[in-house]
Amino acid sequence: MRILAIGPRAYLGDVYLTLRREGHDVRVFAEDPPELRAFGGLIDCVDDWREELDWVGREGVVFFERVGRGALQDELRARGFRVVGGSAFGDRLEQEREFGQSVLRDAGLAIAESRSFEHPSLALEWLNRNPGRYVLKHDDTGRTTFVGDHPHGADLAFMLRRAGEGRVLLMERLDGVEVGVGAYFDGTRFLRPACIDFEHKRFFPGETGEMTGEMGTLAAFDDSETLFAATLDRLASRFAAAGHVGYINLNMIVNEQGVWPLEFTCRFGNPGFAVLAALQPDGWGDLMARMAAGSSAATTGRFVTRPGWSVAIVLTVPPFPAHTETALPEEDPPVFFLQPPRGAELDRYHLVDMRLEDGQLLGRRRSGHLMIVTGAGPSVQAAQQDAQARARNVVAPELRWRADIGDRFLNGEQDRLRALGWLPAAS
């Protein structure tokens, strides 16, 4: 299959390398100049994706890796191209927090109390009149969410004073189990099975330290149906009306008072793509073809998954979770493998912001976001051990990673979800 991938800086370059190993013909367009792209020396990019449309044709797949280009995707679909990635509707759900909450409310789902503000200064004024613990979310998806801990909001006030420009949303902080449900949408329906996932966003083990994009994820396709049917599946008609094609994830808090959806991810997330890849034996090409074909094709609406659990661990070096564009190329640290992965083992090491120079893998110092390693197994413990063995196989100066991905689930979240009926009782 021919695949034309479009994104800001080859963000999902590891997916493109995997597709090539699967035998597909992949061309990549990155919006950033070459010196800023990830996967330098690993992936060559085309100069203009529009000039590649005749090459990919109506039988290939045009893949958009990030939000913000949904209207363009809708336009290309109207012209007969098979496009996977998202839609204008999906962009709004993820980028306009207040709109996302209104869609959830219209679907009959309970939502946490929240208020949207045109500027952080207005949110700060409101906080001064209504002190408490809140979660700060930005319409700019590149900005990290901040979870306030101070009972009167003193820590949140500091973050609002340095938040810069742009719309923000203050959401009531809820206690409970944070869990996501996700599924692939083919323009008319969700492909089954759906997945459940448990993100670990704090920098340090034990859920301490600053919020990051993510330090690791626990995921499974098994036992997802109950929670999926009660939440994300209720929005299927809205996504169908929008002609959305791509992956959709709904993050939520579950507690004794109910299920509280928090936010959408309407794209292939990172490390979300990696943690699911370990449980998808037929690969990304098969899934993209199924999504692009839609329900009009001779497909069952189901795809093959492996049973059990997957664990993804994010491997980083300084300055992660900070980011700087001033880092010099000579500061990029070398990355080594004690046992170089080959064959199928390559599919468990997912490069992120890296490049290849004179045969040496180098991590981009600007982000420090090196790679994701994954492990899988019939139990959470087995998946943890599998992933950690791969993390220990990687050597880099100042390398850091969390060795407790999945512990939170084993140490109480699983039992709580079972008691509430969202997971089946232990056999």
N, C-alpha and C positions, 0 to 999 in steps of 0.2 A: 504494500500500500504506500502511496505517496502522502507525506505529511509535511505541511508547511506550518512551522511554529513561529509565533510572534510574541515578543515580550520586551520588557525594558532593558534587561541585561542578561539574557539567557538564564534567567532565574531558576528554571527547571531543567537546566542542562543535563542533569543526571537522567531524567526521563528520556531525553533525546538520545543519549548514549545507549540506554536500555533498548529503545525502539530500534536502533541500528543493529544491536546484537540480536534482536528478534528477526532481522532481515528486512526491515522496512527502509524506504528511501526517504530521508529526512533532510529538509532544508530549514535553516534557522535565521530569523531576522531579529536583531537586537536593536532597540531604539538608541541606546547609549553609544558614545564613541568607543572604538576598540579598546582604548587604554583603561576604560572603566568597566568593561564587561568581565563577568566570571567566565571560566572555562576557556581562557586564552590558551592556545596551543593544543586544546582538546577538541574544540568545535570551531569550524570556520563558518562565518555568517555571510548571508547574501546582503547586497547593498540596498535593495528595495523590494519589500514583500509584494507590492502590487505587480511588479514585473514577473513574479513567480506564479501568479494566478492561473495563467494558461498552462503552466507545467503541472500544477496540482490538479487542475481540472475539477469537474463535478463529481468524479468518483473518488478522489482523494479526500483528505481531511485538513481543514485549516484550524489550527489549534491556538487559542489565545490563553496565555498563562496567568494573566492578572486581571483584576477588576479595573473599570474605568473606560473600557472600550466596548461596552455592551451594545450601544447604539450602532456602532460599526459592524458588530457581529450580526445584529438583526438585519442590517442592510445587505450584507453578503448572503445571508440565508435567503432573503427575498430575491436575490439574483441567481439562486440555484446552487450555491456552494454549500458543502456539508461542513458546518462550523461547530466545533466543540470548545466550550469554555464558559460561556455565560449568556447574559442578555442585559438589556437596559434595565429591566425589572430587577434582575439580580444585583446589578450595580447599586441601585437605590436601596435595596434591602441592606446591603453591607455598608454603604458609605453614608447613608442618611439614617442615623440612629432612630430618630423620632418616627420616620416612615416605617422602618422595620417593626417597631413596637406597635404601630397602628395596624399593620397587616396581621400581626399575631393576635391582637385584640379582636379584630374583625373575624378571625377564624374561630373565635370562642375560647382562646387560650388565656389563662391567667397570666398577667404580666406584673412585674415589680413596679412599684411607684417610681416614676422618673419625671424629670423636667429637662427640657431642652433650652439652651441659651445661645444667642447669636454670637456672644463673645465671653471668654472666661471671666472678664471683669464683672459681667452681669451675674454669672454664677456665684462669684465670690460675694457679691452684695446679698444674694439670696441665702447663701450659706451663713452669713453673719446673722441673719434673722431667723434661721432654722438650723441651728447647730446639730451635728450628729455624724454618724458613720455613713459614708456614701462611696459609690464607685464612680470614678471619673472616666468617661469614654469620649473619644474624639471622632468627629466625622472623617477626619483624615486617618485612614487605616494604617498609615505608616507610623502613627504615634502610639506609644504603648499605653495600655489601660493602667490606671492607678487605683488600687484598692485601699481605701482609708481605714486606719486602725484606731485613731484617736477618737474617744467617745464624743468629743465636741467638734471634731473636724479640723483640728489645728494643723495636722499634717496635710490634709487636703487643701486647706487655705494656702499653704506654702506652694503646693504644686499648681494651683490656679494662678498664683501671682507670676509664675514663670512659664505659663502655658503658651504664651505667644498669641497668634491670631487664630480665628476659625471657630466654628460652632462646636459646642461641647454638650454633653448630656450628663447629668448627675442622676444616678440610679440608687435606689434603696439597696443597702447591703444586706443580702440574705445569707443565712447560715444553712448548710446542708451539703449534699454530695454534688459536686460539679461534674457533669457528664454531658457528652455530646452524642447526637445521633446524626448519621449522614447517609447519603445514597446518591447514586448516579441517575441523572434524569435525561431521557432521550427525546425531549420535546413534547411528549404527551403523557409520559408515565415515569415513575421511579422504577429502575431496575432493582431486582431483588437478588440477594438479600441486602438489607440495610446493615450498617455497622454501628457499634457503640464505641466510644472512646473516652479516655480519661487523660486530660492534658496536665502537664506539670510545668507551670509557668515561672515559679520562683527560681532564683539563681542557685540557691544552696539546698542541700538535702534537708528533709524535714519541713519543706515548704517555708523556708526562711529566705531573707535577702530580697533584693529588688525584683520587680516583675520583668520578665524577658519576653521575647516573642514566644519562646517555648524551649524547655530543656529536655523534653522527652514525652512520650505518649505510650499508653497502654490501649490496645484495641482488639476487637473481635467482631466477627460477623455473626457468631452464634448468639442466640437469646436476645436479639435486638428487637424483635417484632413487636413486643408489647409496648415498649416505650416509643418506638417509631410510629406505630399506628395511632397512638394517643397524641402525637405532636406533629412531626414534620409531614407525615403522610396526609394530614388534614389540609395541607397547603398545595396538594398536587394540582388541583384545578387552576390555581393562580399561576403556577409555573407553566402549565400547559397553555393557558391563554397568552402568556408572554412568549411562548416558543423557546423557552430556556433549554439549553443543552449543555450539561456539564455536571460537576459535583457540587452538592449542597450540603452544608453541615449546620445544625442548629445546636448551639451551646446553651445549657440550662442548669438550674439548681433544682435538685429534688430534695424535698423534706417532708415531714409529717403533715404539712398543710397543703401539699400538692406539688405540681411541676411548674416551674417558673422559667420560661424561655428568656434568654438574655440577649443573644445576638446571632446573626447569620454569618457564615463564610460561604460565599458563592464562587468558589474557585478551587483549584487544587492547592491545598495548604501545605505548609512546610513546618514540621516534619510529617504532616498528615499523609502526603502522597507515599512516603517511604514506609510508614507503619502498615499501611494497607497493602502495599506491593508484596510484602512477605506472605500475604494470605491470598494472593490472586495468581494462581499457577499459570493461567493462560496469557498473562502479560498485558501491558498497556495497549498494544495494538488491537487486541481482541476487544478490550473495553471501549476504546475510541470508535472502533467500527460499529459496535452495538449502539453506542449513543448516537452516532451520526446517522445510522440507518433508520432509527425511529421505529415506532410500533407498526408501521405499514409494511415493514419487511417481514420475512419469515423467521421471526425470532420469538422466543418464549417469554422474553422479559426477565429472564434469570441468567446468571452467569456462575461459573464454577468458583468456589472458594474453599480454602483449607479450613478444617475445624481447628478449634483451639484459640490460642492467644498470640498476639504479636507485641513486642516491646521495641520502641525506637529510642535511642539515646543520642543526644546532640553533643558533638565534640567541638570544643571551642578553645581559643587562646585569647589573651588580651588584644584589643580593648573590649571584646564582647562582655556585656550586652550594649556597651556604647558603640558609636560608629564615628569614624573620622575619615575624611577624604584626603587628609594631608599626609598620610603614611607614604613613605617612599618605597619603591619596589624592592630595594635591598633589605628592607625590614620584614619582608614576607618570610615567615618561617618555613623551613623544609618539613615535609611530612613523609614518614616512612612506615612500612609494614614489616613486622617481624617475620611473618609468613605472607608473601604477596598473594592476594586473592586471584584465583583463576577460575575460568568456567562459570558454573552457576554461582559460585561464591562471590563473584563480582556484583551480583544483584543484591547483596546484603550490605554493601558499602556505597553510600549515596553522597557524592561530592556536592558541595554547596557553593561557597565562594572560594574557588581554587583555580590554579592555572598550572600549566606544564611548561617548563623551560629547560632545555638541554637534557631532557629525560628525567628531570626531577620535579615531583609534585611540590607546589608551594601554596601555602594558605595566604589569602589576602589579609594583610594586617589591618586594612581599613575597617573590616567588620569582625575579624576573628572567628567567623562562622565557618568552620572547616567542613564538617561532614556529619552525616547521620549513619549510625550503624543499627541494624535490626536483628532481632532474634525471634524465633517462633517455637511453639511447643504446645502440647496438650493441656498444660497448666500454666498459670501465671509464673510460677516459680521456674518452670522449665524454660519459658520464653525469656525471663530475666537472665538466667545463666547463659543462655545462648547469645543474647545481645552483649552482655558484659564480657564474654570471652572475645568477641570481636573488638570491643572497645580497647581491651588490653593488648590487642594485636597492633594497635596504632601508636606510633611514637612521634611526638613533635615537641619542640621546646615550649614549656609553659602550658601544656595540654591540661584541660579541665573537663570533667563530665560528672554527672550525677549517677551514683550507683544504687539509688533507691527508687528508680522509676517502677511503679507498680506496688510499692510497699503500702502506700496509702489505701489502696483498694483492698489488699490482703488484711490490713490492720483495722478494718471497721467498715469501709464503704460497701464492700460486697455484702456483708451481713445486713447492713441497713437497707440496701436496695432489695434484698430478699424479703426482709420483714415488711417492706412496703408493697411487695407484690410486683416489682418491676423486673426482678430476676427470678428464675425458678429456684425452688428450695433445693438445698444440697441433697444429692442422692445417697 
